[in-house]
Amino acid sequence: MQNDNKLFEDLSKVATAAMGTLAGATKELSGAARDRMKDFVGAADISRDEFDAVKAVAMAAREAVEQLKAEVAALKAELAAKSGGDQA
């Protein structure tokens, strides 16, 4: 019986050590990934003005797409009304 307790105690120690190692590896991997992402973003060398300009262009494009969708929907409705509802 004493041997069983010793076995379980040893297994518990091994499991605890493995969990500590795994936690350390996870933390190290997370830090390495964060550092690589910072390096990648830093290497892009994009100024705030350039970012804002691209953002403005993207927003204008999105608004234009929404406007065109509305126009296409209106034209489809008009065409459907003229052709008796056959067009969807």
C-alpha positions as CSV (number, residue, x, y, z in Angstrom):
1,M,0.0,0.0,0.0
2,Q,2.9,2.3,0.8
3,N,4.3,1.6,-2.6
4,D,1.0,2.7,-4.2
5,N,1.1,6.0,-2.3
6,K,4.7,6.6,-3.3
7,L,3.8,5.8,-7.0
8,F,0.9,8.3,-6.9
9,E,3.1,10.9,-5.2
10,D,5.8,10.5,-7.9
11,L,3.2,10.6,-10.7
12,S,1.8,13.8,-9.1
13,K,5.2,15.4,-9.0
14,V,5.9,14.5,-12.6
15,A,2.5,15.8,-13.7
16,T,3.0,19.0,-11.7
17,A,6.5,19.5,-13.3
18,A,5.1,18.9,-16.8
19,M,2.3,21.4,-16.2
20,G,4.8,24.0,-15.1
21,T,7.0,23.3,-18.2
22,L,4.0,23.5,-20.4
23,A,2.9,26.8,-18.9
24,G,6.4,28.2,-19.3
25,A,6.5,27.1,-23.0
26,T,3.1,28.6,-23.6
27,K,4.1,31.9,-22.1
28,E,7.4,31.9,-24.1
29,L,5.6,31.0,-27.4
30,S,3.1,33.8,-26.8
31,G,5.8,36.3,-26.2
32,A,7.7,35.2,-29.2
33,A,4.6,35.5,-31.4
34,R,3.9,39.0,-30.0
35,D,7.5,40.1,-30.7
36,R,7.3,38.8,-34.3
37,M,4.1,40.6,-34.9
38,K,5.6,43.8,-33.6
39,D,8.6,43.4,-35.9
40,F,6.3,42.7,-38.8
41,V,4.1,45.7,-38.2
42,G,7.1,47.9,-37.5
43,A,8.7,46.8,-40.8
44,A,5.7,47.9,-42.7
45,D,6.7,51.5,-42.0
46,I,3.3,53.1,-42.7
47,S,2.7,56.6,-41.4
48,R,-0.5,57.6,-39.7
49,D,-1.3,60.0,-42.5
50,E,-1.0,57.1,-45.1
51,F,-3.2,54.9,-42.9
52,D,-5.8,57.6,-42.6
53,A,-5.7,58.2,-46.4
54,V,-6.2,54.5,-47.2
55,K,-9.0,54.3,-44.6
56,A,-10.8,57.3,-46.2
57,V,-10.5,55.7,-49.6
58,A,-11.9,52.4,-48.3
59,M,-14.8,54.2,-46.6
60,A,-15.6,56.1,-49.8
61,A,-15.5,52.8,-51.8
62,R,-17.8,51.1,-49.3
63,E,-20.3,54.0,-49.6
64,A,-20.1,53.8,-53.4
65,V,-20.8,50.1,-53.3
66,E,-23.8,50.6,-51.1
67,Q,-25.1,53.3,-53.4
68,L,-24.7,51.1,-56.4
69,K,-26.4,48.2,-54.7
70,A,-29.4,50.5,-54.0
71,E,-29.4,51.6,-57.7
72,V,-29.3,48.1,-59.0
73,A,-32.1,47.1,-56.7
74,A,-34.2,50.0,-57.9
75,L,-33.5,49.1,-61.5
76,K,-34.4,45.5,-61.0
77,A,-37.7,46.6,-59.4
78,E,-38.4,48.9,-62.2
79,L,-37.6,46.2,-64.8
80,A,-39.8,43.7,-63.0
81,A,-42.7,46.2,-62.9
82,K,-42.4,46.9,-66.6
83,S,-42.2,43.2,-67.6
84,G,-45.1,42.1,-65.3
85,G,-43.0,40.7,-62.5
86,D,-41.2,38.0,-64.4
87,Q,-37.7,39.4,-63.5
88,A,-36.3,38.9,-59.9
